[in-house]
Amino acid sequence: MQRKFIVGNWKMNGALTNNEALLKEVANGLAQMPTVDCAVCVPFPYLAQTQSLLRDTSIKWGAQNVHQANNGAYTGEVAVSMLRDFDCDYVIVGHSERRHLYGESNLLVAEKFAAVQEAELLPIMCVGETLEQREAGITEMVVAEQLAEVIKLRGVQSFRTAVIAYEPVWAIGTGKTATPEQAQEVHAFIRKHIAGLDEGFSQALCILYGGSVNASNAAELFCMPDIDGGLIGGASLAAKDFLAICNAGQK
């Protein structure tokens, strides 16, 4: 059984004066949790501060988005080479909020995934279905289509150096959470789907659950055999809550 991996996604939150206290408290707490891995994905303006505060800790850091091009006339965008300047390890691609608020397609997500890997960073690729798609019984089809664009562009082997995060759209920021059994069912499908294309590394594939994970439900979710950790939104903004989730992931 691999170590649990807990990733905080701050979304569009944070302030210089508050970030330092939050990161220091999380780092101090995690120093007492040697059997869990952790990263935080922060807004672009706070990468320098995060790098400075976490460089001597066990916590990794990354960004929440990236442009698919290496450079160019894309005002307001950020290239993966810029993220490398801040020693990022991870980049979230395809978060459901980006897909639904900004119309990111499966192909665009795959292109961002490719850009991250080509720069030797690790993508955290988000997949998941809407409530309507779940009620229509097409969750597995939707997730398979989201994965298919990456496989077409980069090959199934690309998931050897990537993380997949299953986040049912209906559970993002709603307070609703998939039951452990519902989450496990989709995680098991993802692992089986990848194994059907290349069984050699499917058991080592890291698949996180994201969707209103909190201190009270984390342990039950992390007990599921195919859930390897969590992509944590709102709870990552409170050190006590985030540390409680990390503690639930300890072996």
C-alpha positions, 0 to 999 in steps of 0.5 A: 500500500503506497503512502497517502498523498494530500494536496491542498488547492487554495483556489483563488484565496490567500494573502501575504499576511495570512499565508505565512502563518498558515504554511508555517503551522502546516509545516510544523504539524507535518513534521510530526507526520512522517508517513504521509506526503503533502503538497500545496497548490497556490495562486501564482502571486504567492509562489515566491512566498511559498517557495521561500517558506517551504524549501526546507520542509517536506512539503512540495508546492505547485500551481493551479493552472498553466498555459499550454504554450511555452511562451508567446503573445498570451497576455495574462497567461503563465508558462510552465517555464515560469513555474520552474523558476519557482521550483514547482513540482506539481501543476493542477490541470483540468480542474472542474472549475476550469472546465466549466467556468472557462470552457476547457475541453478535454483536448486543451487539458491534455495539451496542458498535461503534455506541457507540464510533463515536457517541462519535467513537472508532474501534472495532477489531472482532474477528472469527474462527472456532473450530477446530470451525467451521474444520474444518467449512468455515464460516469465511467464513460465521461471519465474514460473520455477525459483520460482518452485525450491524454492517452491519445496525445502522450500515451498511457505511459504518461500516467507513470509520472502523473497524478489523477484526481477524481472529483465529482463535479457535484461535490465541489464546494457544495458540501456534498461528498461522494460516499466512500463506496461511490468514490472507491467505485470510480477510483477502481474503474480508473485503475482498471481502465489504465491496467487494461492498457498497461497493467505494469504500473496501474497499482502504483498509479496515484489516484486522489479523491477531491470533493468536499473532503474534511476532517470528519470524512477523510479517514473513511475515504482514505480507507478505501483500497483505491483512494491514494489521498485527497485533493483538498479545497476549502479545508486546506485554508485552515491549518487545523483542518488540513492537518487533521486530514493529513493525519487521517492519511498516515499509515 
